[in-house]
Amino acid sequence: MDKPEPAGSAPAKADHGAGFFRARWRGDTPLDRLFWRDMLLAGTAINIASSGLALMLLGLKLPLWLVLTVHLLPVPYNIFLALAVWRTAEKTGSAEASLMMLGSALWLIATVVV
């Protein structure tokens, strides 16, 4: 016989996506994970996919507004990640955290320009 779920567990599962953003914004995620995995690995992969799709749409001669929308779609997420790194790094205050702040700023500039 299965154990009943504790009260309130269903909303916790449904709130998983918001929990992802909340944990990063509050600085609850370890800085190394936030910088290396979330921002550099996943964020860069999302940007590459978005740019690739935009190039495909451009090759199909679809409207420029659609191509630019697809290309720039990850920008709000990129800004969120860079700010989350800064907020978390400020709590840490180490030299490594300062380098990650610089790295996140350079990464954000690169993702917006490219």
Secondary structure, 3 states (H helix, E strand, C coil): CCCCCCCCHHHHHHCHHHHHHHHHHHCCCCHHHHHHHHHHHHHHHHHHHHHHHHHHHHHCCCCHHHHHHHHHCCHHHHHHHHHHHHHHHHHHCCHHHHHHHHHHHHHHHHHHHC
